[in-house]
Amino acid sequence: MQALSSHAYPWIRSQLERLEGNYCEIGVFRGQGLEYLAQSLPNRKFWGIDPFIEDGHTQGHSQVAPGQQMQSVKDQCLARLEPLTNVQLLIMPSERVLANTDLCSRLEAISLVFIDGDHHYPQVLQDSQLAMNLLGPQGGWILFDDLGVPGVDQALEEFQQTLGTRCQEREYLGSVALALRISPE
């Protein structure tokens, strides 16, 4: 599996500079990208969602068996993000966020969601629904990482079919990521 191209976070930053809303990242891992964005745009709010449980796709980096807690990765992420006052990290599975409408509503004015969490089909599809809920009726961008992973590809294809005409634009970031611009309702 290839890593997200190095130009993705500068691309996200450039989008956020043009948009009025905030940012949410589903699947934070060590938090380097979230740290870069939060430091670059200190007047914006940033949310990260990650249960820090190995899904089997990052084992080479985490050195943890699938289904196990990635404590070292979590500790590195917390150390990196703790000093940043414009970042809130939700250490929980994204399905808990999706199921909790009060929690979803606290993630205010999201205009861009980056999905790089669990790479299995049902979870990617669920993260897509969470992204739509977070964007709300105003629309925005959803960025999917790890194209070429079967679960990601299958969920992305199904998700795009459900969008219909709400998907105004598709932009590939290298060969491993796809950004979808969602129109307002």
N, CA, C and O of each residue as an XYZ file, in Angstrom:
740
protein
N       0.846     -1.179      0.000
C       0.000      0.000      0.000
C       0.892      1.244      0.000
O       1.865      1.326      0.750
N       0.546      2.194     -0.843
C       1.295      3.451     -0.896
C       0.802      4.395      0.194
O      -0.340      4.299      0.644
N       1.660      5.290      0.604
C       1.270      6.318      1.569
C       0.643      7.487      0.819
O       0.901      7.692     -0.367
N      -0.168      8.233      1.518
C      -0.780      9.414      0.924
C       0.321     10.340      0.434
O       1.294     10.602      1.141
N       0.154     10.824     -0.771
C       1.177     11.671     -1.364
C       1.442     12.895     -0.490
O       0.551     13.396      0.198
N       2.678     13.358     -0.536
C       3.100     14.439      0.351
C       2.377     15.752      0.078
O       2.386     16.643      0.928
N       1.760     15.889     -1.073
C       1.067     17.145     -1.377
C      -0.368     17.181     -0.850
O      -1.061     18.181     -1.037
N      -0.825     16.120     -0.201
C      -2.209     16.099      0.281
C      -2.468     17.122      1.379
O      -3.465     17.841      1.325
N      -1.599     17.200      2.362
C      -1.858     18.150      3.448
C      -1.737     19.600      2.988
O      -2.537     20.431      3.416
N      -0.773     19.937      2.137
C      -0.815     21.291      1.564
C      -2.089     21.540      0.747
O      -2.612     22.654      0.743
N      -2.590     20.510      0.055
C      -3.851     20.651     -0.685
C      -4.996     20.921      0.290
O      -5.813     21.813      0.065
N      -5.049     20.151      1.369
C      -6.093     20.355      2.383
C      -5.993     21.771      2.938
O      -7.002     22.461      3.083
N      -4.779     22.197      3.245
C      -4.585     23.550      3.774
C      -5.098     24.598      2.787
O      -5.786     25.540      3.180
N      -4.766     24.434      1.518
C      -5.209     25.426      0.531
C      -6.726     25.449      0.414
O      -7.314     26.512      0.209
N      -7.366     24.293      0.541
C      -8.835     24.259      0.512
C      -9.401     24.970      1.742
O     -10.332     25.769      1.632
N      -8.839     24.676      2.900
C      -9.339     25.301      4.127
C      -9.142     26.818      4.104
O      -9.956     27.549      4.669
N      -8.090     27.297      3.468
C      -7.884     28.748      3.354
C      -8.978     29.400      2.522
O      -9.293     30.573      2.722
N      -9.562     28.644      1.585
C     -10.631     29.180      0.732
C     -12.022     28.962      1.309
O     -12.961     29.679      0.962
N     -12.154     27.985      2.179
C     -13.453     27.646      2.750
C     -13.646     28.376      4.080
O     -12.687     28.857      4.682
N     -14.872     28.447      4.516
C     -15.151     29.132      5.781
C     -15.178     28.205      6.986
O     -15.101     28.676      8.121
N     -15.283     26.918      6.773
C     -15.485     26.013      7.891
C     -14.225     25.410      8.461
O     -13.113     25.852      8.171
N     -14.418     24.388      9.281
C     -13.371     23.721     10.017
C     -13.079     22.345      9.413
O     -13.569     22.026      8.330
N     -12.292     21.541     10.102
C     -11.743     20.307      9.544
C     -11.898     19.151     10.516
O     -11.770     19.313     11.730
N     -12.180     17.966      9.948
C     -12.231     16.747     10.742
C     -11.450     15.655     10.016
O     -11.591     15.469      8.807
N     -10.629     14.941     10.770
C      -9.835     13.835     10.225
C     -10.251     12.557     10.928
O     -10.143     12.442     12.149
N     -10.727     11.596     10.146
C     -11.114     10.287     10.670
C      -9.943      9.341     10.416
O      -9.681      8.956      9.276
N      -9.253      8.976     11.471
C      -8.039      8.181     11.355
C      -6.827      9.084     11.427
O      -6.304      9.500     10.393
N      -6.380      9.391     12.612
C      -5.340     10.390     12.841
C      -3.945      9.762     12.880
O      -2.963     10.408     12.513
N      -3.858      8.518     13.318
C      -2.619      7.778     13.502
C      -1.680      8.584     14.405
O      -2.053      8.860     15.545
N      -0.510      8.965     13.968
C       0.427      9.692     14.841
C       0.153     11.195     14.894
O       0.759     11.897     15.704
N      -0.735     11.696     14.058
C      -1.175     13.078     14.145
C      -0.321     14.110     13.436
O      -0.524     15.306     13.643
N       0.637     13.691     12.600
C       1.506     14.669     11.948
C       0.722     15.612     11.034
O       0.958     16.820     11.046
N      -0.200     15.077     10.251
C      -0.969     15.917      9.332
C      -1.861     16.895     10.071
O      -1.952     18.067      9.702
N      -2.513     16.415     11.107
C      -3.385     17.269     11.903
C      -2.573     18.375     12.590
O      -3.018     19.520     12.675
N      -1.403     18.028     13.068
C      -0.515     19.016     13.688
C      -0.128     20.097     12.670
O      -0.210     21.289     12.967
N       0.289     19.683     11.484
C       0.674     20.630     10.430
C      -0.464     21.602     10.118
O      -0.253     22.812     10.048
N      -1.663     21.068      9.932
C      -2.804     21.919      9.598
C      -3.155     22.872     10.734
O      -3.379     24.060     10.505
N      -3.203     22.357     11.952
C      -3.572     23.188     13.105
C      -2.558     24.296     13.353
O      -2.936     25.399     13.747
N      -1.285     24.020     13.129
C      -0.272     25.056     13.282
C      -0.340     26.072     12.142
O      -0.083     27.258     12.346
N      -0.684     25.607     10.955
C      -0.762     26.486      9.782
C      -1.957     27.426      9.833
O      -1.897     28.552      9.341
N      -3.041     26.952     10.433
C      -4.292     27.719     10.467
C      -4.775     27.823     11.912
O      -5.746     27.166     12.286
N      -4.113     28.635     12.720
C      -4.408     28.660     14.155
C      -5.788     29.202     14.518
O      -6.240     29.004     15.646
N      -6.466     29.878     13.597
C      -7.797     30.406     13.893
C      -8.919     29.454     13.504
O     -10.096     29.794     13.623
N      -8.562     28.280     13.046
C      -9.549     27.259     12.694
C      -9.617     26.209     13.792
O      -8.705     26.071     14.608
N     -10.726     25.471     13.789
C     -10.877     24.351     14.719
C     -10.638     23.056     13.954
O     -11.036     22.908     12.798
N      -9.977     22.127     14.632
C      -9.623     20.839     14.035
C     -10.054     19.722     14.971
O      -9.826     19.775     16.180
N     -10.685     18.707     14.383
C     -11.080     17.528     15.147
C     -10.423     16.316     14.535
O     -10.292     16.208     13.316
N     -10.014     15.411     15.390
C      -9.516     14.110     14.971
C     -10.327     13.034     15.661
O     -10.694     13.167     16.829
N     -10.603     11.975     14.936
C     -11.346     10.832     15.483
C     -10.508      9.589     15.232
O     -10.176      9.282     14.087
N     -10.165      8.874     16.294
C      -9.373      7.652     16.143
C      -9.465      6.830     17.419
O      -9.220      7.355     18.505
N      -9.816      5.540     17.311
C      -9.811      4.687     18.505
C      -8.433      4.085     18.790
O      -8.218      3.457     19.826
N      -7.499      4.290     17.845
C      -6.148      3.749     17.957
C      -6.162      2.237     18.127
O      -5.515      1.678     19.012
N      -6.927      1.594     17.241
C      -6.988      0.132     17.171
C      -6.502     -0.277     15.782
O      -6.999      0.230     14.776
N      -5.548     -1.176     15.723
C      -4.964     -1.616     14.457
C      -6.013     -2.342     13.608
O      -6.666     -3.273     14.080
N      -6.166     -1.909     12.350
C      -7.118     -2.560     11.443
C      -6.447     -3.566     10.505
O      -7.121     -4.202      9.696
N      -5.128     -3.712     10.611
C      -4.404     -4.647      9.776
C      -3.713     -3.989      8.593
O      -2.895     -4.628      7.932
N      -4.020     -2.733      8.311
C      -3.439     -2.036      7.171
C      -2.237     -1.169      7.542
O      -1.539     -0.672      6.658
N      -1.993     -0.984      8.815
C      -0.842     -0.167      9.235
C       0.098     -0.957     10.150
O       0.930     -0.380     10.851
N      -0.045     -2.263     10.132
C       0.752     -3.121     11.010
C       2.249     -2.901     10.872
O       2.981     -2.974     11.859
N       2.705     -2.634      9.664
C       4.126     -2.412      9.446
C       4.642     -1.192     10.189
O       5.821     -1.118     10.533
N       3.750     -0.231     10.436
C       4.131      0.987     11.154
C       3.846      0.891     12.650
O       4.610      1.394     13.474
N       2.747      0.243     12.985
C       2.350      0.200     14.402
C       2.994     -0.951     15.170
O       3.142     -0.877     16.390
N       3.380     -2.022     14.456
C       3.953     -3.214     15.085
C       2.974     -3.863     16.066
O       3.383     -4.452     17.067
N       1.670     -3.749     15.765
C       0.620     -4.269     16.632
C      -0.273     -5.181     15.799
O      -0.511     -4.906     14.623
N      -0.761     -6.243     16.385
C      -1.645     -7.179     15.681
C      -3.013     -6.543     15.435
O      -3.451     -5.693     16.211
N      -3.685     -6.950     14.361
C      -5.033     -6.427     14.093
C      -5.963     -6.614     15.290
O      -5.968     -7.658     15.942
N      -6.747     -5.573     15.557
C      -7.698     -5.601     16.657
C      -7.120     -5.155     17.991
O      -7.856     -5.007     18.966
N      -5.810     -4.941     18.045
C      -5.166     -4.554     19.291
C      -4.995     -3.036     19.378
O      -4.917     -2.345     18.362
N      -4.940     -2.541     20.600
C      -4.718     -1.119     20.861
C      -3.319     -0.719     20.403
O      -2.352     -1.432     20.670
N      -3.205      0.417     19.716
C      -1.908      0.953     19.276
C      -1.463      2.002     20.292
O      -1.503      3.199     20.008
N      -1.043      1.560     21.461
C      -0.734      2.468     22.559
C       0.414      3.417     22.228
O       0.334      4.609     22.526
N       1.464      2.913     21.623
C       2.610      3.753     21.293
C       2.227      4.832     20.279
O       2.639      5.986     20.404
N       1.443      4.452     19.283
C       0.967      5.411     18.277
C       0.088      6.468     18.945
O       0.222      7.662     18.677
N      -0.805      6.015     19.811
C      -1.691      6.931     20.543
C      -0.880      7.905     21.394
O      -1.153      9.105     21.393
N       0.106      7.401     22.113
C       0.945      8.257     22.960
C       1.678      9.304     22.125
O       1.752     10.469     22.515
N       2.215      8.896     20.986
C       2.907      9.844     20.104
C       1.938     10.917     19.604
O       2.284     12.097     19.553
N       0.748     10.508     19.243
C      -0.261     11.453     18.762
C      -0.652     12.445     19.855
O      -0.712     13.650     19.612
N      -0.913     11.942     21.041
C      -1.296     12.814     22.152
C      -0.194     13.819     22.472
O      -0.475     14.994     22.712
N       1.041     13.372     22.476
C       2.159     14.273     22.761
C       2.263     15.362     21.694
O       2.591     16.509     21.999
N       1.987     15.004     20.466
C       2.082     15.950     19.354
C       0.936     16.963     19.380
O       1.151     18.143     19.104
N      -0.272     16.516     19.708
C      -1.451     17.375     19.588
C      -1.828     18.101     20.874
O      -2.523     19.116     20.828
N      -1.384     17.601     22.006
C      -1.767     18.182     23.293
C      -1.495     19.686     23.399
O      -2.335     20.403     23.943
N      -0.374     20.193     22.910
C      -0.120     21.636     23.048
C      -1.000     22.519     22.157
O      -1.052     23.733     22.353
N      -1.685     21.929     21.194
C      -2.451     22.717     20.221
C      -3.857     22.980     20.746
O      -4.649     22.053     20.911
N      -4.159     24.237     21.006
C      -5.456     24.592     21.602
C      -6.603     24.549     20.599
O      -7.765     24.578     21.002
N      -6.309     24.482     19.320
C      -7.367     24.455     18.303
C      -7.652     23.046     17.799
O      -8.297     22.880     16.763
N      -7.177     22.024     18.520
C      -7.399     20.625     18.137
C      -8.124     19.905     19.262
O      -7.770     20.032     20.434
N      -9.140     19.150     18.883
C      -9.795     18.251     19.833
C      -9.747     16.852     19.255
O     -10.187     16.614     18.131
N      -9.205     15.926     20.040
C      -9.083     14.541     19.623
C     -10.137     13.706     20.335
O     -10.210     13.688     21.564
N     -10.947     13.019     19.547
C     -11.956     12.115     20.084
C     -11.397     10.703     19.975
O     -11.286     10.161     18.875
N     -11.049     10.112     21.100
C     -10.453      8.772     21.108
C     -11.594      7.776     21.256
O     -11.943      7.340     22.353
N     -12.154      7.438     20.105
C     -13.289      6.519     20.043
C     -13.496      6.103     18.602
O     -13.037      6.787     17.688
N     -14.179      4.994     18.386
C     -14.507      4.603     17.013
C     -15.457      5.621     16.379
O     -16.296      6.210     17.060
N     -15.316      5.815     15.092
C     -16.150      6.798     14.406
C     -17.625      6.436     14.449
O     -18.473      7.325     14.379
N     -17.955      5.155     14.563
C     -19.374      4.783     14.641
C     -20.027      5.324     15.916
O     -21.233      5.573     15.935
N     -19.239      5.506     16.980
C     -19.795      6.121     18.199
C     -20.115      7.590     17.966
O     -21.101      8.105     18.492
N     -19.288      8.262     17.181
C     -19.564      9.656     16.846
C     -20.810      9.730     15.976
O     -21.679     10.572     16.203
N     -20.900      8.849     14.979
C     -22.051      8.823     14.077
C     -23.354      8.583     14.837
O     -24.385      9.177     14.521
N     -23.297      7.711     15.836
C     -24.496      7.362     16.601
C     -24.906      8.432     17.605
O     -26.024      8.396     18.120
N     -24.032      9.371     17.889
C     -24.296     10.374     18.916
C     -24.536     11.734     18.257
O     -23.584     12.454     17.955
N     -25.800     12.086     18.036
C     -26.120     13.336     17.335
C     -25.652     14.565     18.123
O     -25.282     15.571     17.516
N     -25.662     14.507     19.451
C     -25.161     15.639     20.243
C     -23.674     15.855     20.003
O     -23.218     16.989     19.857
N     -22.927     14.768     19.963
C     -21.490     14.859     19.715
C     -21.238     15.369     18.294
O     -20.389     16.235     18.085
N     -21.966     14.838     17.334
C     -21.837     15.303     15.936
C     -22.086     16.804     15.842
O     -21.372     17.506     15.126
N     -23.069     17.290     16.543
C     -23.408     18.709     16.444
C     -22.338     19.605     17.070
O     -22.240     20.782     16.722
N     -21.533     19.062     17.992
C     -20.448     19.858     18.587
C     -19.287     20.049     17.625
O     -18.503     20.985     17.781
N     -19.167     19.175     16.634
C     -18.128     19.323     15.612
C     -18.672     20.307     14.595
O     -19.172     19.921     13.538
N     -18.568     21.575     14.930
C     -19.281     22.631     14.225
C     -18.616     23.070     12.935
O     -17.392     23.070     12.807
N     -19.452     23.441     11.988
C     -19.035     24.106     10.748
C     -17.898     23.383     10.041
O     -16.906     24.006      9.665
N     -18.031     22.093      9.860
C     -17.009     21.313      9.164
C     -17.182     21.536      7.657
O     -18.284     21.407      7.123
N     -16.081     21.871      6.986
C     -16.150     22.048      5.534
C     -15.274     21.049      4.778
O     -15.367     20.946      3.554
N     -14.417     20.309      5.503
C     -13.580     19.306      4.860
C     -13.359     18.159      5.832
O     -12.980     18.365      6.984
N     -13.606     16.930      5.340
C     -13.411     15.721      6.141
C     -12.436     14.821      5.392
O     -12.603     14.563      4.200
N     -11.425     14.350      6.097
C     -10.433     13.435      5.541
C     -10.683     12.060      6.146
O     -10.623     11.896      7.364
N     -10.964     11.073      5.300
C     -11.237      9.707      5.755
C     -10.008      8.843      5.512
O      -9.639      8.564      4.371
N      -9.381      8.423      6.614
C      -8.212      7.557      6.558
C      -8.204      6.658      7.790
O      -7.164      6.437      8.409
N      -9.379      6.146      8.131
C      -9.519      5.313      9.317
C      -9.419      3.840      8.975
O      -8.544      3.430      8.213
N     -10.301      3.056      9.530
C     -10.372      1.620      9.264
C     -10.626      1.422      7.771
O     -11.516      2.059      7.207
N      -9.863      0.557      7.134
C      -9.906      0.390      5.687
C     -10.845     -0.721      5.219
O     -10.844     -1.060      4.036
N     -11.633     -1.285      6.107
C     -12.584     -2.330      5.723
C     -13.872     -1.701      5.197
O     -14.309     -0.656      5.679
N     -14.466     -2.349      4.207
C     -15.628     -1.813      3.493
C     -16.722     -1.240      4.402
O     -17.100     -0.083      4.223
N     -17.246     -2.005      5.372
C     -18.364     -1.435      6.145
C     -17.967     -0.178      6.917
O     -18.767      0.746      7.066
N     -16.728     -0.151      7.403
C     -16.295      1.013      8.172
C     -16.093      2.227      7.278
O     -16.460      3.337      7.662
N     -15.515      2.041      6.088
C     -15.317      3.161      5.166
C     -16.672      3.737      4.755
O     -16.834      4.953      4.660
N     -17.637      2.856      4.513
C     -18.984      3.320      4.162
C     -19.602      4.102      5.324
O     -20.236      5.135      5.111
N     -19.420      3.615      6.533
C     -19.918      4.306      7.719
C     -19.213      5.654      7.911
O     -19.853      6.644      8.265
N     -17.911      5.691      7.680
C     -17.166      6.950      7.786
C     -17.641      7.946      6.726
O     -17.644      9.154      6.964
N     -18.039      7.442      5.565
C     -18.586      8.309      4.514
C     -19.887      8.960      4.972
O     -20.123     10.141      4.716
N     -20.723      8.188      5.644
C     -21.982      8.729      6.167
C     -21.704      9.749      7.266
O     -22.360     10.789      7.326
N     -20.743      9.462      8.128
C     -20.366     10.418      9.160
C     -19.870     11.708      8.518
O     -20.224     12.800      8.963
N     -19.058     11.590      7.481
C     -18.557     12.776      6.786
C     -19.710     13.615      6.239
O     -19.692     14.840      6.353
N     -20.696     12.976      5.656
C     -21.855     13.715      5.135
C     -22.605     14.406      6.273
O     -23.034     15.551      6.130
N     -22.761     13.718      7.391
C     -23.438     14.328      8.544
C     -22.654     15.532      9.063
O     -23.246     16.543      9.441
N     -21.334     15.427      9.081
C     -20.516     16.522      9.578
C     -20.535     17.715      8.630
O     -20.546     18.861      9.080
N     -20.538     17.460      7.326
C     -20.615     18.568      6.365
C     -21.971     19.255      6.449
O     -22.070     20.478      6.343
N     -23.007     18.455      6.640
C     -24.349     19.012      6.742
C     -24.848     19.559      5.416
O     -24.292     19.250      4.362
N     -25.893     20.369      5.466
C     -26.525     20.847      4.236
C     -25.666     21.814      3.429
O     -25.934     22.029      2.247
N     -24.632     22.405      4.048
C     -23.799     23.353      3.314
C     -22.816     22.672      2.365
O     -22.241     23.340      1.506
N     -22.608     21.358      2.496
C     -21.674     20.647      1.630
C     -20.237     20.946      1.991
O     -19.967     21.527      3.042
N     -19.318     20.560      1.139
C     -17.889     20.747      1.370
C     -17.105     19.661      0.672
O     -17.557     19.120     -0.337
N     -15.954     19.338      1.185
C     -15.068     18.335      0.591
C     -14.942     17.113      1.491
O     -14.901     17.227      2.716
N     -14.880     15.926      0.854
C     -14.530     14.682      1.539
C     -13.339     14.099      0.787
O     -13.401     13.896     -0.426
N     -12.261     13.833      1.509
C     -11.047     13.264      0.933
C     -10.898     11.830      1.417
O     -10.872     11.571      2.620
N     -10.801     10.902      0.473
C     -10.613      9.483      0.776
C      -9.165      9.105      0.496
O      -8.643      9.396     -0.580
N      -8.519      8.460      1.453
C      -7.153      7.993      1.282
C      -7.155      6.487      0.999
O      -8.132      5.787      1.266
N      -6.060      6.023      0.464
C      -5.774      4.601      0.250
C      -6.630      3.950     -0.829
O      -7.144      2.846     -0.653
N      -6.777      4.667     -1.970
C      -7.371      4.034     -3.134
C      -6.519      2.816     -3.472
O      -5.301      2.837     -3.299
N      -7.149      1.778     -3.946
C      -6.441      0.538     -4.248
C      -6.610     -0.511     -3.168
O      -6.348     -1.689     -3.411
N      -7.039     -0.116     -1.988
C      -7.395     -1.079     -0.941
C      -8.824     -1.513     -1.222
O      -9.713     -0.664     -1.291
N      -9.076     -2.818     -1.388
C     -10.407     -3.266     -1.836
C     -11.583     -2.704     -1.032
O     -12.579     -2.294     -1.627
N     -11.498     -2.674      0.283
C     -12.601     -2.155      1.094
C     -12.853     -0.678      0.844
O     -14.000     -0.232      0.816
N     -11.780      0.077      0.663
C     -11.898      1.509      0.381
C     -12.529      1.711     -0.992
O     -13.455      2.508     -1.143
N     -12.030      0.994     -1.986
C     -12.542      1.149     -3.350
C     -14.022      0.788     -3.447
O     -14.797      1.503     -4.083
N     -14.410     -0.314     -2.822
C     -15.802     -0.753     -2.868
C     -16.721      0.261     -2.191
O     -17.764      0.617     -2.740
N     -16.346      0.722     -1.020
C     -17.169      1.692     -0.291
C     -17.235      3.019     -1.042
O     -18.296      3.638     -1.111
N     -16.123      3.456     -1.598
C     -16.085      4.713     -2.334
C     -16.987      4.652     -3.563
O     -17.713      5.603     -3.853
N     -16.941      3.535     -4.282
C     -17.803      3.375     -5.458
C     -19.281      3.434     -5.057
O     -20.070      4.124     -5.701
N     -19.647      2.727     -4.017
C     -21.035      2.726     -3.549
C     -21.450      4.115     -3.053
O     -22.554      4.579     -3.337
N     -20.561      4.764     -2.318
C     -20.860      6.092     -1.795
C     -21.092      7.088     -2.929
O     -22.026      7.889     -2.876
N     -20.245      7.036     -3.949
C     -20.397      7.962     -5.080
C     -21.728      7.752     -5.795
O     -22.331      8.712     -6.274
N     -22.184      6.518     -5.870
C     -23.479      6.239     -6.488
C     -24.608      6.888     -5.697
O     -25.565      7.396     -6.281
N     -24.500      6.873     -4.370
C     -25.568      7.467     -3.552
C     -25.575      8.998     -3.642
O     -26.606      9.634     -3.423
N     -24.420      9.578     -3.964
C     -24.330     11.039     -4.042
C     -25.090     11.605     -5.238
O     -25.672     12.686     -5.156
N     -25.080     10.883     -6.328
C     -25.721     11.380     -7.539
C     -25.149     12.730     -7.948
O     -23.934     12.884     -8.075
N     -26.028     13.705     -8.152
C     -25.606     15.021     -8.635
C     -25.007     15.898     -7.531
O     -24.510     16.985     -7.822
N     -25.044     15.454     -6.281
C     -24.430     16.260     -5.201
C     -22.914     16.285     -5.294
O     -22.268     17.154     -4.709
N     -22.341     15.329     -6.029
C     -20.891     15.335     -6.218
C     -20.579     16.263     -7.381
O     -20.780     15.908     -8.543
N     -20.083     17.459     -7.061
C     -19.833     18.486     -8.073
C     -18.472     18.348     -8.731
O     -18.287     18.780     -9.869
N     -17.516     17.752     -8.031
C     -16.157     17.710     -8.546
C     -15.419     16.537     -7.931
O     -15.644     16.181     -6.774
N     -14.530     15.938     -8.722
C     -13.639     14.876     -8.254
C     -12.212     15.323     -8.552
O     -11.899     15.741     -9.667
N     -11.351     15.230     -7.540
C      -9.963     15.612     -7.742
C      -9.063     14.534     -7.140
O      -9.112     14.261     -5.941
N      -8.242     13.929     -7.998
C      -7.291     12.916     -7.533
C      -6.032     13.597     -7.018
O      -5.503     14.515     -7.646
N      -5.566     13.136     -5.872
C      -4.306     13.593     -5.303
C      -3.340     12.427     -5.439
O      -3.307     11.532     -4.594
N      -2.566     12.445     -6.493
C      -1.720     11.306     -6.795
C      -2.586     10.117     -7.153
O      -3.700     10.279     -7.651
N      -2.080      8.928     -6.903
C      -2.827      7.721     -7.259
C      -3.522      7.081     -6.064
O      -4.175      6.047     -6.211
N      -3.390      7.683     -4.880
C      -3.923      7.020     -3.686
C      -5.033      7.777     -2.973
O      -5.568      7.277     -1.983
N      -5.393      8.950     -3.436
C      -6.416      9.725     -2.731
C      -7.354     10.395     -3.732
O      -6.950     10.786     -4.827
N      -8.609     10.514     -3.327
C      -9.637     11.157     -4.142
C     -10.435     12.113     -3.272
O     -10.934     11.740     -2.211
N     -10.548     13.349     -3.734
C     -11.352     14.362     -3.046
C     -12.647     14.562     -3.827
O     -12.635     14.697     -5.050
N     -13.745     14.579     -3.113
C     -15.064     14.804     -3.700
C     -15.626     16.103     -3.147
O     -15.684     16.283     -1.930
N     -16.044     17.015     -4.025
C     -16.691     18.244     -3.565
C     -18.188     17.993     -3.598
O     -18.758     17.683     -4.643
N     -18.811     18.131     -2.445
C     -20.236     17.870     -2.252
C     -20.970     19.205     -2.285
O     -20.622     20.136     -1.559
N     -21.985     19.286     -3.131
C     -22.749     20.526     -3.258
C     -23.674     20.717     -2.065
O     -24.036     19.751     -1.393
N     -24.053     21.953     -1.805
C     -25.067     22.191     -0.761
C     -26.383     21.533     -1.153
O     -26.657     21.313     -2.333
N     -27.189     21.225     -0.150
C     -28.504     20.630     -0.428
C     -29.425     21.637     -1.040
O     -30.575     21.317     -1.342
